[in-house]
Amino acid sequence: MTANPPERHCALVTGASRGIGRAVSVALGQDGYDVIVHYNQNREAAEETAALTIAAGARAWAVASDLRSGTAPADLMRDALAASGRLDILVNNAAALWHGEPDRMLPTDMSDLFAVNCVAPFRLMAEASKALPDGGRIINISSDAARLPRPLIAAYAASKAAIESLTLSFAEWLGERGITVNAIAPGPVRTEMMEPWLSDKTMEESLKRASAQGRIAIPGDIVPIVLFLSRRESGWINGQTIEATGGRVAAW
């Protein structure tokens, strides 16, 4: 008699075409999960992430969705389940950033930023609640900006404070099913989104000095925290925001 193959588990990672999302997708693939690689516009980069995840021993699918759209979360969840057949982990990583003097921010800039950073994660968690099995995992990527807001990223910081509040609410809502909902709040990480700051050497040195370790994080510094929160052993950690700043010692 031939034994049935082990059932594959699946993770959905938003904003996975690059940066933290790409690193998380590949690591989850190495950890035995199939991965839905969400992206908005950069299909080539998303397919590269999927290829790297497949090379790690998993199945992976690149799925496009513009999270500014009101129907995007439900459509993305439908497409993810159609591809994989199930969902065990949701990683809300996609983020929009607006940088500039607050009086220059247009209402459309504000609505787009909150649509991606707050409304879409809310709707994705609500949709995931219908698909996740008991014991599933939701991991939200926040930012230390939620507790260290700066004028030029005021709206971004507010949106990240909102996702941390939502993390608590959904943790309480889903807790009886053993579904944990946690957030990770990185400090500055070397990604494309950080390029406007890192191209300024004075700012780069300031960012380094803000961490006790004297350097700027790379995506691989965040990955082990995501992996731990995704595993069964983390089940008694719920509703928490874990700072991942290398030991912030100063404002940047």
VENFENLIN-V123780 format. One record per pair of residues at least 12 apart in sequence whose C-alpha atoms are under 8 Angstrom apart, sorted by sequence separation. I is the first residue (numbers start at 1). J is the second residue. D is the distance in Angstrom with one decimal. If there is no record, write none. Layout:
# VENFENLIN-V123780
I;J;D / I;J;D
This chain:
# VENFENLIN-V123780
13;25;6.6 / 25;37;7.1 / 37;49;7.2 / 50;62;6.2 / 64;76;7.7 / 145;157;5.0 / 146;158;6.3 / 37;50;6.4 / 63;76;7.5 / 125;138;7.5 / 146;159;7.7 / 168;181;7.4 / 47;61;7.8 / 143;157;7.6 / 146;160;5.2 / 147;161;7.4 / 167;181;5.9 / 168;182;7.8 / 35;50;7.8 / 47;62;5.8 / 98;113;7.2 / 145;160;7.2 / 146;161;4.5 / 167;182;5.9 / 46;62;5.8 / 63;79;7.3 / 96;112;7.9 / 97;113;6.7 / 167;183;6.6 / 11;28;7.6 / 63;80;7.3 / 96;113;5.4 / 143;160;6.2 / 35;53;7.5 / 95;113;7.9 / 142;160;5.3 / 43;62;7.7 / 121;140;8.0 / 142;161;7.7 / 164;183;6.6 / 188;207;7.2 / 17;37;7.0 / 96;116;6.2 / 16;37;5.4 / 17;38;7.1 / 43;64;7.6 / 95;116;6.0 / 96;117;6.3 / 142;163;6.7 / 11;33;6.4 / 13;35;7.2 / 15;37;7.6 / 16;38;5.5 / 17;39;5.8 / 61;83;7.2 / 94;116;7.1 / 95;117;5.3 / 142;164;6.8 / 222;244;7.1 / 9;32;7.6 / 10;33;5.1 / 11;34;6.2 / 12;35;5.8 / 13;36;6.2 / 14;37;6.7 / 15;38;5.6 / 16;39;6.1 / 26;49;7.2 / 30;53;7.5 / 35;58;7.4 / 37;60;6.8 / 39;62;7.2 / 41;64;7.2 / 94;117;7.1 / 140;163;7.4 / 8;32;7.8 / 9;33;5.3 / 10;34;4.5 / 11;35;4.9 / 12;36;4.6 / 13;37;5.7 / 14;38;4.7 / 15;39;5.2 / 25;49;7.4 / 26;50;8.0 / 29;53;5.3 / 34;58;5.1 / 35;59;6.5 / 36;60;5.7 / 37;61;5.8 / 38;62;5.9 / 39;63;6.3 / 40;64;5.3 / 8;33;6.8 / 9;34;6.2 / 10;35;5.6 / 11;36;6.2 / 12;37;6.5 / 13;38;6.0 / 14;39;6.6 / 15;40;7.4 / 17;42;7.0 / 25;50;8.0 / 29;54;7.2 / 32;57;7.4 / 33;58;6.3 / 34;59;4.8 / 35;60;4.7 / 36;61;5.1 / 37;62;4.6 / 38;63;4.9 / 39;64;5.0 / 40;65;5.2 / 41;66;7.9 / 8;34;6.9 / 10;36;7.4 / 12;38;7.3 / 17;43;7.7 / 26;52;6.2 / 27;53;7.7 / 30;56;5.1 / 32;58;6.5 / 33;59;7.8 / 34;60;5.6 / 35;61;6.6 / 36;62;6.1 / 37;63;6.0 / 38;64;5.8 / 39;65;6.3 / 40;66;5.1 / 190;216;6.7 / 18;45;6.8 / 22;49;5.7 / 26;53;4.5 / 29;56;5.7 / 30;57;6.3 / 36;63;6.8 / 38;65;7.0 / 39;66;7.8 / 40;67;7.5 / 140;167;7.3 / 189;216;5.9 / 190;217;6.1 / 191;218;7.5 / 17;45;5.1 / 18;46;7.4 / 25;53;6.4 / 29;57;6.3 / 30;58;7.1 / 188;216;6.1 / 189;217;4.5 / 190;218;5.1 / 191;219;7.5 / 217;245;7.7 / 17;46;4.0 / 27;56;8.0 / 29;58;5.0 / 92;121;6.1 / 188;217;6.3 / 189;218;5.2 / 190;219;7.0 / 217;246;7.6 / 16;46;6.6 / 17;47;7.6 / 26;56;6.6 / 29;59;7.6 / 187;217;7.5 / 189;219;6.5 / 17;48;7.6 / 18;49;7.4 / 17;49;5.9 / 16;49;7.2 / 213;246;5.8 / 211;245;6.6 / 212;246;6.1 / 213;247;6.9 / 90;125;7.7 / 211;246;5.5 / 212;247;4.9 / 186;222;7.3 / 211;247;5.4 / 212;248;5.9 / 211;248;4.4 / 212;249;5.8 / 90;128;7.3 / 210;248;5.6 / 211;249;5.6 / 117;156;8.0 / 210;249;5.5 / 211;250;7.1 / 209;249;7.9 / 210;250;4.5 / 87;128;7.6 / 118;159;5.9 / 138;179;7.5 / 140;181;7.6 / 142;183;6.2 / 143;184;7.2 / 144;185;5.1 / 184;225;7.8 / 209;250;7.3 / 210;251;6.0 / 113;155;7.8 / 117;159;6.0 / 118;160;7.5 / 121;163;7.7 / 135;177;6.4 / 136;178;7.0 / 137;179;5.5 / 138;180;6.2 / 139;181;5.9 / 140;182;6.2 / 141;183;5.6 / 142;184;5.6 / 143;185;4.0 / 144;186;5.8 / 145;187;7.6 / 184;226;7.9 / 210;252;5.8 / 88;131;7.9 / 89;132;7.4 / 113;156;7.2 / 117;160;7.0 / 134;177;4.9 / 135;178;4.4 / 136;179;4.7 / 137;180;5.2 / 138;181;4.7 / 139;182;5.1 / 140;183;4.4 / 141;184;5.1 / 142;185;4.5 / 143;186;5.0 / 144;187;5.3 / 36;80;6.3 / 68;112;5.8 / 87;131;6.1 / 88;132;5.4 / 118;162;6.6 / 122;166;7.1 / 134;178;5.5 / 135;179;4.6 / 136;180;6.7 / 137;181;6.3 / 138;182;6.5 / 139;183;5.5 / 140;184;6.3 / 141;185;6.2 / 142;186;6.9 / 143;187;6.2 / 86;131;7.0 / 87;132;5.6 / 88;133;6.5 / 110;155;7.0 / 114;159;6.1 / 118;163;5.9 / 125;170;7.7 / 129;174;7.6 / 134;179;5.9 / 135;180;7.2 / 139;184;7.4 / 141;186;7.8 / 207;252;5.7 / 69;115;7.7 / 86;132;7.7 / 87;133;7.8 / 92;138;7.7 / 113;159;7.8 / 117;163;7.5 / 133;179;7.9 / 206;252;6.1 / 68;115;5.1 / 73;120;6.0 / 77;124;7.3 / 89;136;6.0 / 90;137;6.4 / 91;138;5.9 / 92;139;6.3 / 93;140;6.3 / 132;179;8.0 / 182;229;7.6 / 36;84;7.7 / 67;115;6.8 / 68;116;5.5 / 72;120;7.7 / 73;121;8.0 / 88;136;5.1 / 89;137;4.8 / 90;138;4.8 / 91;139;4.8 / 92;140;4.7 / 93;141;5.1 / 67;116;5.4 / 74;123;7.5 / 88;137;6.5 / 89;138;5.8 / 90;139;6.2 / 91;140;5.8 / 92;141;6.0 / 102;151;6.9 / 34;84;7.7 / 70;120;7.9 / 73;123;5.9 / 74;124;7.1 / 77;127;6.9 / 89;139;7.8 / 91;141;7.5 / 101;151;6.9 / 102;152;6.6 / 73;124;5.2 / 77;128;7.3 / 100;151;7.9 / 101;152;5.3 / 68;120;7.5 / 100;152;4.7 / 102;154;7.1 / 67;120;6.0 / 74;127;6.5 / 99;152;5.4 / 100;153;6.8 / 73;127;7.4 / 99;153;5.3 / 98;153;6.5 / 180;235;6.7 / 182;237;7.7 / 97;153;7.7 / 182;238;5.7 / 183;239;7.6 / 185;241;6.5 / 187;243;7.8 / 98;155;7.4 / 178;235;7.3 / 180;237;7.2 / 181;238;5.7 / 182;239;5.0 / 183;240;6.1 / 184;241;5.4 / 185;242;5.9 / 186;243;6.0 / 187;244;6.2 / 188;245;7.4 / 98;156;6.7 / 180;238;5.1 / 181;239;5.5 / 182;240;5.0 / 183;241;4.5 / 184;242;4.8 / 185;243;4.7 / 186;244;4.4 / 187;245;4.4 / 97;156;6.0 / 180;239;7.2 / 181;240;7.6 / 182;241;6.0 / 183;242;6.2 / 184;243;6.0 / 185;244;5.7 / 186;245;5.4 / 187;246;7.7 / 96;156;7.7 / 182;242;7.9 / 184;244;6.8 / 185;245;7.6 / 187;248;7.9 / 175;238;7.9 / 171;238;6.2 / 172;239;7.4 / 12;80;7.3 / 171;239;5.0 / 170;239;7.8 / 169;239;7.8 / 168;239;4.6 / 21;93;6.2 / 167;239;5.8 / 168;240;7.1 / 20;93;7.6 / 21;94;7.6 / 167;240;7.5 / 10;84;6.8 / 12;87;7.2 / 10;86;6.4 / 11;87;6.0 / 9;86;7.1 / 10;87;5.1 / 11;88;5.8 / 12;89;6.3 / 13;90;6.2 / 14;91;6.4 / 15;92;7.9 / 16;93;7.5 / 164;241;6.8 / 9;87;6.9 / 10;88;5.4 / 11;89;4.4 / 12;90;5.0 / 13;91;4.7 / 14;92;5.5 / 15;93;5.6 / 16;94;7.4 / 9;88;6.1 / 10;89;6.6 / 11;90;5.8 / 12;91;6.1 / 13;92;6.3 / 14;93;5.2 / 15;94;3.9 / 11;91;7.4 / 13;93;6.6 / 14;94;5.0 / 15;95;7.1 / 139;226;7.2 / 139;229;7.3 / 139;230;7.7 / 137;229;7.5 / 138;230;7.9 / 137;230;5.8 / 97;193;7.6 / 135;232;7.7 / 144;243;6.8 / 135;235;7.8 / 144;245;7.4 / 148;251;7.2 / 89;230;7.0 / 19;190;7.8 / 20;191;7.5 / 19;191;5.1 / 18;191;7.8 / 19;192;7.0 / 18;192;8.0 / 23;219;6.2 / 27;223;7.1 / 23;220;6.5 / 20;219;4.7 / 24;223;5.5 / 28;227;7.0 / 19;219;6.2 / 20;220;7.6 / 23;223;6.7 / 27;227;7.6 / 20;222;7.3 / 24;226;7.3 / 20;223;7.5
